[in-house]
Amino acid sequence: MKLNTLKPGSRKVAKRLGRGHSAGQGKTCGRGQKGQRSRSGGYHKVGFEGGQMPLQRRLPKVGFASPTRGDTDEVRLHELAIPQDDVIDMLSLKSAGIVAHRVKRVKVIASGAIDKAVKLKGLAVTKGARAAIEAAGGSIED
């Protein structure tokens, strides 16, 4: 909504409660006669069911959100050719956009092929990926 699109009637006028019978909301101010809802402060919290066990407590808890989800990522062999750095580490993978910036651990997996000799530093590597990197003339530094 923008200010130049406002038209008359787009702002709802508040009810003027307790201003007499002719105003439409006099005497009881639209609260009815007696009962809890007519009293000041006479309301219960959201979900209160008169003392009955509320629905949100009757239903079982469901699900689990892992706080470490998204901390790890995997890199395929053919993606190691993308960074132009001499030594490929976590920082170069993040700057090349291969892994997300929130990632804390990266593991190189043997998927795809590599023909470029690369030097890895500080990355976890599977057995098959290690063999493929060393066969292509690369090295892995822990």
C-alpha positions as CSV (number, residue, x, y, z in Angstrom):
1,M,0.0,0.0,0.0
2,K,1.3,3.5,-0.9
3,L,0.1,6.9,0.4
4,N,-0.9,8.0,-3.1
5,T,-3.2,5.0,-3.5
6,L,-5.3,5.7,-0.4
7,K,-9.0,6.5,-0.9
8,P,-11.7,7.7,1.5
9,G,-12.8,4.8,3.7
10,S,-9.4,3.0,3.5
11,R,-8.8,3.9,7.1
12,K,-11.3,2.2,9.5
13,V,-12.6,4.6,12.1
14,A,-12.4,3.2,15.7
15,K,-15.7,2.5,17.6
16,R,-16.4,5.2,20.2
17,L,-17.4,3.0,23.0
18,G,-19.6,4.2,25.9
19,R,-20.9,7.4,24.3
20,G,-24.6,6.7,24.8
21,H,-27.4,4.6,23.3
22,S,-27.7,6.6,20.1
23,A,-24.0,6.1,19.3
24,G,-24.7,2.4,19.0
25,Q,-22.1,1.3,21.6
26,G,-23.5,2.8,24.8
27,K,-24.0,1.4,28.3
28,T,-22.4,-2.1,28.0
29,C,-20.2,-1.0,25.1
30,G,-20.9,-4.1,23.0
31,R,-19.8,-6.5,25.7
32,G,-23.3,-7.9,26.4
33,Q,-24.7,-8.2,29.9
34,K,-23.0,-10.4,32.4
35,G,-20.2,-12.9,32.3
36,Q,-16.4,-13.2,32.2
37,R,-16.1,-11.4,28.8
38,S,-18.0,-8.4,30.1
39,R,-15.6,-7.7,32.9
40,S,-12.4,-5.7,32.7
41,G,-9.5,-8.0,32.6
42,G,-11.9,-10.9,32.1
43,Y,-10.2,-12.8,29.4
44,H,-8.0,-15.9,29.3
45,K,-4.9,-16.5,27.3
46,V,-4.9,-17.7,23.7
47,G,-5.8,-21.4,23.6
48,F,-7.4,-21.5,27.0
49,E,-10.3,-24.0,27.0
50,G,-12.0,-23.4,30.4
51,G,-9.6,-25.7,32.3
52,Q,-9.8,-28.5,29.8
53,M,-6.4,-29.6,28.5
54,P,-5.7,-27.3,25.5
55,L,-5.4,-28.7,22.0
56,Q,-1.7,-27.7,21.7
57,R,-0.9,-29.8,24.8
58,R,-3.1,-32.8,23.9
59,L,-1.3,-33.3,20.6
60,P,2.2,-35.0,20.5
61,K,5.4,-33.1,19.8
62,V,6.5,-33.7,16.2
63,G,9.8,-33.2,14.4
64,F,13.3,-32.0,15.1
65,A,15.3,-29.1,13.7
66,S,19.0,-29.8,13.8
67,P,21.1,-26.8,14.8
68,T,24.1,-28.2,12.8
69,R,22.1,-28.7,9.6
70,G,23.9,-26.9,6.8
71,D,27.3,-26.9,8.5
72,T,28.8,-29.6,6.2
73,D,28.9,-29.9,2.4
74,E,30.4,-32.1,-0.2
75,V,32.4,-31.2,-3.3
76,R,32.7,-33.4,-6.4
77,L,36.0,-34.0,-8.2
78,H,35.0,-32.1,-11.3
79,E,34.2,-29.0,-9.2
80,L,37.9,-28.8,-8.0
81,A,38.8,-27.5,-11.5
82,I,36.7,-24.3,-11.0
83,P,38.8,-22.3,-8.5
84,Q,41.9,-20.7,-10.2
85,D,43.9,-20.7,-6.9
86,D,47.2,-22.7,-6.5
87,V,46.1,-24.2,-3.2
88,I,42.4,-25.1,-2.9
89,D,41.1,-24.7,0.7
90,M,37.8,-23.8,2.3
91,L,38.2,-20.0,1.6
92,S,38.8,-20.6,-2.1
93,L,35.8,-22.9,-2.4
94,K,33.6,-20.3,-0.7
95,S,34.8,-17.4,-2.9
96,A,34.2,-19.5,-6.0
97,G,30.7,-20.1,-4.9
98,I,31.0,-23.9,-4.8
99,V,30.0,-24.1,-1.1
100,A,27.9,-21.8,1.0
101,H,29.4,-19.3,3.4
102,R,27.8,-20.9,6.4
103,V,29.6,-24.2,5.8
104,K,32.2,-25.3,8.3
105,R,33.3,-28.7,7.0
106,V,33.8,-29.9,3.4
107,K,34.5,-33.3,2.1
108,V,35.7,-34.1,-1.4
109,I,33.9,-37.2,-2.8
110,A,34.8,-39.4,-5.8
111,S,32.0,-38.2,-8.2
112,G,33.0,-37.2,-11.7
113,A,36.5,-37.0,-13.1
114,I,39.5,-34.7,-12.6
115,D,42.3,-34.1,-15.1
116,K,43.9,-31.1,-13.5
117,A,46.6,-31.4,-10.9
118,V,45.3,-29.7,-7.7
119,K,46.7,-29.1,-4.3
120,L,44.1,-29.5,-1.4
121,K,44.6,-28.1,2.0
122,G,42.5,-28.6,5.1
123,L,39.7,-30.6,3.4
124,A,38.4,-34.1,4.1
125,V,38.8,-36.5,1.2
126,T,37.3,-40.0,0.6
127,K,39.6,-42.9,-0.4
128,G,38.3,-42.9,-4.0
129,A,38.7,-39.2,-4.3
130,R,42.3,-39.3,-2.8
131,A,43.3,-41.9,-5.4
132,A,41.8,-39.9,-8.3
133,I,43.5,-36.7,-7.2
134,E,46.9,-38.4,-6.8
135,A,46.5,-40.1,-10.1
136,A,45.9,-36.8,-11.8
137,G,49.2,-35.5,-10.3
138,G,47.6,-33.6,-7.3
139,S,48.4,-33.6,-3.7
140,I,46.5,-33.5,-0.4
141,E,47.7,-31.7,2.7
142,D,45.9,-32.1,6.0
